[in-house]
Amino acid sequence: MTFFPDTLLGSEEIEDYWNEDLGLYYFNRHRGVFNAILFFYQSRGIFRAPTNVEPDIMKEEMDFFKIDLEALLAVADPNAEDVLEVKLTMREKLHTFLMDPQYSQAALYWSFADMAAIVLSIIMLVAESVPAVTPYFESPDESDVYYFLYSIEIFVNGFFTVDFLLKLISWPKPWLFFKSPLNFLDFMAILPFYMELIAMMTSGSSAGGKFVVLRICRTSRVVRIFRFARHSKELLVVMKVVSGASKEFAMLAMLIMVFVLLFGTLLYYSEMGYDSGYNSIPLGCWWAIVTVTTVGYGDLAPQSTIGRLIGSIAVVLGIVILALPMTVIVSKFNESYGDVKRTTERVQLKNVRAHAIANGAIF
């Protein structure tokens, strides 16, 4: 910090922010900007402006720390990225290219192409279910549109296949490739297409068996929408948070299951002899699920006095069963979300520092 004596952290004014209770210098400032400022000192002048901070906030923070923002704009030029460039092998470059859209302009275009292919495949899946359009997807005799639509399907799946194979080849430890849930989802996104091809080309299978296989394959294509998770850091954070709160969600599921089985069985026996539609315990459980979630379709309703009494108790208890665990789940969710965000920030800062050290920016 002595290299920048005219700034707040490099001058004696820093002593005004020493906290005796905490035993450290404490600045109640914007965290994202401070990380960039801290790296500025660590790298002896290399500044990387956060992309998610408003210009007014950035200027306010830089003025507080007495750093000349205008003088740093030249340093923050995109051409300065070479300062932190680490020598990578071709395999590592390929892996970074596929996993990090910020790696290069080409990586960003590849990410955009992936998102466009996902959107196009979902549109095709939805359009195929429209009765007026369905014949164009199933029979080439209807129109030449069939070949055009099938060409799009081949192109999309070809792109997904190339992307999947490149990730598999460039993965640091290929034998652990499927340990990542996102990689498994990528595999499931392309598997239905090839299963459908095999089913269509297999001559020995029965027509009914082929129909079942094709139906399963076409339904499985909806898995492609989960590929969007790679392009949304927020969605990845939510997935990690949900995984961290798995015990709380399991507790809620257990309470609902006990509730559903109990009241579904009670309704079935209490409605015996009445034409109310409770012909089995599973139907009673269906009514209990609709009731505990406060949906209330109205397709089933008790007619007996005992049944209505049980239904009234179920409605009240359903609200309680959902409300009580939800406070615990929300608290755990917030705690896990904070932990994941802090871990992500630490990893990013660690990577930046490692890059700087590797290139001699920090001694």
Summary of the structure (lengths in Angstrom):
residues: 363
radius of gyration: 29.3
end to end distance: 12.9
largest distance: 89.8
contacts: 951
relative contact order: 0.07
helix: 72%
strand: 1%
